[in-house]
Amino acid sequence: MRSRPTEKPMINRFLSSATSEPSALLIEGEPGIGKTTLWLETLELARESGFRVLSARAAAAESVLAYTALADLLDGVPAAAWADLPDPQRSAVDQVLMRAEDGTATDQRAVAAAFLSVVGYLTDDEALLLAIDDMQWLDPSSMHCANECRPRHRRRLAATSPPRFGAASSVASLGYSGSARGSIEAAEAAVLAPDDGPDS
């Protein structure tokens, strides 16, 4: 890690845990403290460690728009991941990715099922890390899809948020509960462990 060398051990502990069990890293701190820089460096280390990374950078202006973060997460996913999706799921994903528009409402259940299938396909071959910058602005539709993956796939999450937005509660809603906390200079990082529940 080029900057913040004192924090590399914490990031390494998170990545080490994530190779064998559901794990999450929440980086909290005030605006401008360097959360996004640390988050990006975490993603770089994850890729170097063999993780496939699906990332999204949420924004306040887009938090009221459906599936904006999900579209970012799915950007760059190989076409093979969609190949065996049933037509309703493929159609719903095409709408989310703005590859098709037929004037009908997007089927939330079909989108969630498609995302679940894609995550399953990707995790067959390699560890998968979901990464969300400014998690407090994650749109509800994307949060729903992420939550659908919780019971069935090993979850690995790296997220940032200002402390006052209560992102720890959002992370907990995805199936993680805090087990250890540590300091990242003025920012705060928590390595979180999953709640007990069905997992594969």
ZISULHU-V440033 format. One record per pair of residues at least 24 apart in sequence whose C-alpha atoms are under 10 Angstrom apart, sorted by the first residue. I is the first residue (numbers start at 1). GAP is how many residues later the second one is. D is the distance in Angstrom with one decimal. If there is no record, write none. Layout:
I,GAP,D + I,GAP,D
This chain:
1,37,8.8 + 1,40,6.4 + 1,41,8.1 + 1,43,8.6 + 1,44,7.6 + 2,36,9.8 + 2,39,8.0 + 3,34,8.6 + 3,35,8.0 + 3,38,8.4 + 4,30,9.5 + 4,33,9.5 + 4,34,7.7 + 4,37,9.7 + 4,180,8.5 + 4,181,8.7 + 6,178,8.2 + 6,179,8.9 + 7,31,8.9 + 7,175,9.6 + 7,176,8.5 + 7,177,6.3 + 7,178,8.5 + 7,182,9.5 + 8,30,9.5 + 8,33,9.5 + 8,34,8.7 + 8,37,9.6 + 8,176,9.9 + 10,171,9.9 + 10,172,8.1 + 10,173,9.3 + 10,174,8.8 + 10,179,8.5 + 10,180,9.2 + 10,181,8.2 + 11,27,9.3 + 11,28,9.6 + 11,30,9.3 + 11,31,6.6 + 11,32,9.9 + 11,34,8.5 + 11,35,9.2 + 11,147,10.0 + 11,178,9.4 + 11,180,8.8 + 12,30,8.7 + 12,33,8.3 + 12,34,9.0 + 12,37,9.7 + 13,178,8.4 + 14,28,9.5 + 14,32,9.7 + 14,142,9.4 + 14,143,9.8 + 14,144,9.2 + 14,176,9.4 + 14,177,6.3 + 14,178,8.6 + 14,179,9.9 + 15,27,8.6 + 15,28,9.8 + 15,30,8.4 + 15,31,6.7 + 15,34,8.0 + 15,36,9.1 + 15,114,9.5 + 15,141,9.0 + 15,143,9.9 + 15,176,9.9 + 16,30,9.7 + 16,33,9.1 + 17,139,9.4 + 17,174,9.3 + 17,175,9.9 + 17,176,9.1 + 18,28,9.6 + 18,33,9.4 + 18,109,8.1 + 18,110,9.0 + 18,111,8.4 + 18,136,8.8 + 18,137,8.3 + 18,138,6.1 + 18,139,8.8 + 18,175,9.7 + 19,27,9.9 + 19,30,9.1 + 19,31,9.3 + 19,32,8.5 + 19,107,9.5 + 19,108,6.7 + 19,109,9.1 + 19,110,9.8 + 19,135,9.7 + 19,137,8.8 + 20,107,9.0 + 20,134,8.9 + 21,133,6.6 + 21,134,7.8 + 21,135,8.1 + 21,172,8.5 + 21,173,8.4 + 21,178,9.6 + 21,179,9.9 + 22,107,9.9 + 22,128,9.6 + 22,131,8.5 + 22,132,5.0 + 22,133,4.6 + 22,134,5.4 + 22,135,8.4 + 22,153,9.2 + 22,154,8.4 + 22,170,8.9 + 22,171,6.7 + 22,172,6.0 + 22,173,9.3 + 22,177,8.9 + 23,106,9.4 + 23,131,8.3 + 23,132,6.4 + 23,133,4.9 + 23,134,6.5 + 23,135,8.7 + 23,152,9.7 + 23,153,7.6 + 23,154,9.7 + 23,168,7.2 + 23,169,5.9 + 23,170,5.3 + 23,171,6.4 + 24,105,9.1 + 24,106,9.3 + 24,107,9.5 + 24,131,7.7 + 24,132,5.5 + 24,133,4.5 + 24,134,5.7 + 24,135,7.9 + 24,147,8.0 + 24,148,9.8 + 24,150,9.9 + 24,151,9.8 + 24,152,7.3 + 24,153,9.3 + 24,154,9.2 + 24,166,7.9 + 24,167,5.8 + 24,168,5.0 + 24,169,6.7 + 24,170,8.1 + 25,106,9.3 + 25,131,8.3 + 25,132,6.2 + 25,133,4.7 + 25,134,6.3 + 25,135,8.4 + 25,146,9.2 + 25,153,9.9 + 25,156,10.0 + 25,164,6.8 + 25,165,5.7 + 25,166,4.8 + 25,167,6.3 + 25,168,9.3 + 26,105,10.0 + 26,106,9.6 + 26,107,9.8 + 26,109,9.3 + 26,131,8.1 + 26,132,6.0 + 26,133,5.0 + 26,134,5.7 + 26,135,7.6 + 26,141,8.0 + 26,142,7.4 + 26,145,8.0 + 26,152,9.8 + 26,155,9.7 + 26,162,8.1 + 26,163,5.5 + 26,164,5.3 + 26,165,6.7 + 26,166,7.8 + 27,106,9.3 + 27,107,9.6 + 27,131,7.8 + 27,132,6.2 + 27,133,4.6 + 27,134,6.5 + 27,135,8.4 + 27,136,8.9 + 27,140,9.5 + 27,141,9.7 + 27,156,9.6 + 27,157,8.3 + 27,160,7.0 + 27,161,5.8 + 27,162,4.5 + 27,163,6.7 + 27,164,9.0 + 28,106,9.4 + 28,131,8.5 + 28,132,5.7 + 28,133,5.0 + 28,134,5.2 + 28,135,5.4 + 28,136,9.1 + 28,137,9.6 + 28,138,9.5 + 28,139,8.3 + 28,140,9.0 + 28,155,9.8 + 28,156,8.9 + 28,158,9.1 + 28,159,5.5 + 28,160,4.9 + 28,161,6.0 + 28,162,8.3 + 29,131,8.1 + 29,132,6.7 + 29,133,4.9 + 29,134,5.8 + 29,135,8.9 + 29,155,8.9 + 29,156,9.4 + 29,157,6.8 + 29,158,4.2 + 29,159,6.0 + 29,160,8.5 + 30,131,8.1 + 30,132,5.2 + 30,133,7.0 + 30,134,8.7 + 30,156,8.2 + 30,157,7.1 + 30,158,9.5 + 31,130,8.7 + 31,131,6.7 + 31,132,9.8 + 31,156,9.7 + 32,130,10.0 + 33,129,9.7 + 33,151,10.0 + 33,152,8.9 + 33,153,7.1 + 33,154,6.6 + 34,150,9.9 + 34,151,9.8 + 34,152,9.3 + 34,153,7.9 + 35,98,8.5 + 35,99,9.1 + 35,124,9.2 + 35,125,6.3 + 35,126,7.9 + 35,127,8.9 + 35,149,9.4 + 35,152,7.3 + 35,153,9.2 + 35,154,9.6 + 36,96,9.8 + 36,97,6.6 + 36,98,8.3 + 36,123,9.1 + 36,124,7.0 + 36,125,9.2 + 38,122,9.2 + 38,146,9.6 + 39,92,8.2 + 39,93,8.7 + 39,94,7.4 + 39,119,7.3 + 39,120,7.3 + 39,121,7.1 + 40,91,9.2 + 40,93,9.0 + 40,118,9.8 + 42,89,9.4 + 42,116,8.1 + 43,86,8.4 + 43,87,9.5 + 43,88,7.7 + 43,115,8.2 + 46,81,9.6 + 46,82,9.4 + 46,83,7.9 + 47,80,9.9 + 47,81,9.7 + 47,82,9.2 + 49,78,9.5 + 50,76,7.3 + 50,77,7.2 + 50,78,9.0 + 51,72,9.7 + 51,75,6.4 + 51,76,5.0 + 51,77,5.5 + 51,78,6.5 + 51,79,10.0 + 52,25,9.9 + 52,70,8.1 + 52,71,8.7 + 52,73,9.6 + 52,74,6.7 + 52,75,6.2 + 52,76,4.9 + 52,77,6.2 + 52,78,8.7 + 53,24,10.0 + 53,74,8.7 + 53,75,6.0 + 53,76,4.9 + 53,77,6.1 + 53,78,7.0 + 53,103,9.8 + 53,104,9.7 + 53,105,9.9 + 54,65,9.8 + 54,74,7.5 + 54,75,6.2 + 54,76,5.0 + 54,77,6.1 + 54,78,8.6 + 54,103,9.7 + 55,74,8.2 + 55,75,5.9 + 55,76,4.5 + 55,77,5.8 + 55,78,8.0 + 55,102,9.8 + 55,103,9.1 + 55,104,9.5 + 56,74,8.3 + 56,75,6.3 + 56,76,5.0 + 56,77,6.4 + 56,78,9.0 + 56,79,9.1 + 56,82,9.1 + 56,103,9.6 + 57,74,8.4 + 57,75,5.7 + 57,76,4.6 + 57,77,6.5 + 57,78,8.0 + 57,80,8.9 + 57,81,8.6 + 57,102,9.5 + 57,103,9.6 + 58,74,7.0 + 58,75,6.0 + 58,76,5.6 + 58,77,6.5 + 58,78,7.9 + 58,79,5.4 + 58,80,5.6 + 58,81,8.0 + 59,74,8.7 + 59,75,7.0 + 59,76,8.7 + 59,77,8.6 + 59,78,5.5 + 59,79,7.5 + 59,80,9.0 + 60,74,8.9 + 60,76,8.4 + 60,77,5.4 + 60,78,8.4 + 60,79,9.1 + 61,76,8.5 + 62,75,7.7 + 62,76,8.4 + 62,77,7.4 + 63,73,8.8 + 63,74,5.2 + 63,75,5.8 + 63,76,4.5 + 63,77,7.8 + 63,78,9.6 + 63,79,9.7 + 64,73,8.8 + 64,74,8.9 + 64,75,6.2 + 64,76,8.1 + 64,77,9.4 + 65,73,9.7 + 65,74,6.7 + 65,75,8.8 + 65,76,8.5 + 65,77,9.8 + 66,30,8.3 + 66,40,9.4 + 66,42,9.9 + 66,72,9.7 + 66,73,6.3 + 66,74,7.2 + 66,75,5.5 + 66,76,7.2 + 67,26,9.8 + 67,28,9.8 + 67,29,6.3 + 67,30,8.7 + 67,39,9.9 + 67,41,9.7 + 67,44,9.3 + 67,71,9.0 + 67,72,6.7 + 67,73,7.9 + 67,74,5.4 + 67,75,5.0 + 67,76,8.7 + 67,77,9.5 + 67,78,8.9 + 68,28,7.9 + 68,29,8.8 + 68,70,8.4 + 68,71,7.0 + 68,72,9.8 + 68,73,8.5 + 68,74,7.2 + 69,63,8.3 + 69,64,9.9 + 69,66,9.7 + 69,68,9.2 + 69,69,6.5 + 69,70,6.8 + 69,71,9.5 + 69,72,8.7 + 69,73,6.0 + 69,74,8.6 + 70,26,7.9 + 70,27,8.7 + 70,41,9.6 + 70,42,10.0 + 70,45,8.7 + 70,68,9.2 + 70,69,8.8 + 70,71,8.2 + 70,72,5.2 + 70,73,8.4 + 70,74,9.9 + 70,75,7.9 + 70,76,8.5 + 71,24,9.7 + 71,25,6.2 + 71,26,5.5 + 71,27,8.7 + 71,71,8.6 + 72,24,10.0 + 72,25,8.6 + 72,60,9.7 + 73,42,9.8 + 73,57,7.6 + 73,58,8.2 + 73,59,8.6 + 73,69,9.4 + 74,41,8.5 + 74,44,8.9 + 74,45,9.7 + 77,41,8.5 + 77,42,9.9 + 77,45,8.8 + 78,40,9.6 + 78,44,9.3 + 80,38,9.3 + 80,41,8.8 + 80,42,9.8 + 81,33,9.7 + 81,34,9.8 + 81,36,8.1 + 81,37,5.5 + 81,38,8.5 + 81,39,9.1 + 81,40,6.1 + 81,41,7.2 + 82,32,8.2 + 82,33,9.6 + 82,35,8.4 + 82,36,6.8 + 82,39,9.0 + 83,35,9.7 + 84,33,9.1 + 84,34,9.7 + 84,37,9.9 + 85,28,9.3 + 85,29,6.9 + 85,30,10.0 + 85,32,7.6 + 85,33,8.6 + 86,24,9.3 + 86,27,9.9 + 86,28,8.5 + 88,25,9.9 + 88,26,9.0 + 89,24,7.0 + 89,25,5.3 + 89,26,8.8 + 89,28,9.5 + 90,24,7.1 + 108,33,7.7 + 108,34,9.8 + 108,36,8.8 + 108,37,8.5 + 109,35,9.7 + 109,36,8.8 + 109,39,9.7 + 111,30,9.4 + 111,31,9.6 + 111,33,9.9 + 111,34,7.4 + 112,29,9.0 + 112,30,8.8 + 112,32,7.5 + 112,33,4.8 + 112,34,8.1 + 112,35,9.0 + 112,36,6.5 + 112,37,8.3 + 113,32,8.1 + 113,35,8.0 + 113,36,9.0 + 114,31,9.2 + 115,27,9.9 + 115,30,6.8 + 115,31,8.2 + 115,33,8.6 + 115,34,8.0 + 116,29,7.7 + 116,30,8.4 + 116,31,9.7 + 116,32,7.0 + 116,33,5.6 + 116,34,9.3 + 116,36,8.4 + 116,37,8.5 + 117,32,9.1 + 119,27,9.9 + 119,30,7.8 + 119,33,9.9 + 119,34,7.9 + 119,35,9.8 + 120,29,8.8 + 120,32,8.6 + 120,33,7.1 + 120,34,9.6 + 123,30,8.1 + 123,31,8.5 + 127,27,8.8 + 127,28,9.5 + 127,29,8.5 + 128,25,9.8 + 128,26,8.5 + 128,27,7.9 + 128,28,6.7 + 128,29,8.9 + 129,25,9.6 + 129,26,7.6 + 129,27,4.9 + 129,28,5.7 + 129,29,7.3 + 130,25,8.0 + 130,26,6.1 + 130,27,4.8 + 130,28,6.4 + 130,29,8.4 + 131,25,8.4 + 131,26,5.6 + 131,27,4.7 + 131,28,5.7 + 131,29,8.8 + 132,25,7.8 + 132,26,6.3 + 132,27,4.7 + 132,28,6.7 + 132,29,9.2 + 133,25,8.2 + 133,26,5.4 + 133,27,5.0 + 133,28,7.2 + 134,25,7.0 + 134,26,5.1 + 134,27,4.8 + 134,28,7.7 + 134,31,9.8 + 134,33,9.0 + 135,24,6.1 + 135,25,5.9 + 135,26,5.6 + 135,27,8.9 + 135,30,9.0 + 135,31,9.7 + 135,32,6.7 + 135,33,9.7 + 135,35,8.2 + 135,36,8.9 + 136,24,8.3 + 136,25,6.0 + 136,26,7.9 + 136,27,9.6 + 136,28,9.6 + 136,29,6.1 + 136,30,7.8 + 136,31,6.1 + 136,32,9.8 + 136,34,8.1 + 137,24,8.8 + 137,28,9.4 + 137,30,9.8 + 138,32,9.6 + 143,27,8.8 + 143,30,9.4 + 143,31,8.4 + 144,30,9.2 + 146,28,7.2 + 147,24,9.8 + 147,26,7.5 + 147,27,5.3 + 147,28,7.9 + 148,26,8.6 + 149,25,8.6 + 149,26,9.8 + 149,50,9.9 + 150,24,6.1 + 150,25,6.3 + 150,26,9.3 + 150,44,9.5 + 150,47,9.3 + 150,48,8.9 + 150,49,8.1 + 151,24,8.0 + 151,45,9.8 + 151,46,6.9 + 151,47,5.6 + 151,48,5.7 + 151,49,8.3 + 152,45,9.4 + 152,46,6.8 + 152,47,5.2 + 152,48,5.9 + 153,45,8.8 + 153,46,5.9 + 153,47,5.5 + 154,40,9.3 + 154,44,9.7 + 154,45,6.3 + 154,46,6.3 + 155,38,9.8 + 155,39,8.1 + 155,44,9.0 + 155,45,9.9 + 156,36,9.9 + 156,37,9.7 + 156,38,9.5 + 157,34,9.9 + 157,35,9.4 + 158,33,9.4 + 159,30,9.8 + 160,28,9.9 + 160,29,9.0 + 161,26,10.0 + 161,27,9.9 + 162,25,8.9 + 162,26,9.5 + 163,24,8.9 + 163,25,8.4 + 168,24,9.4
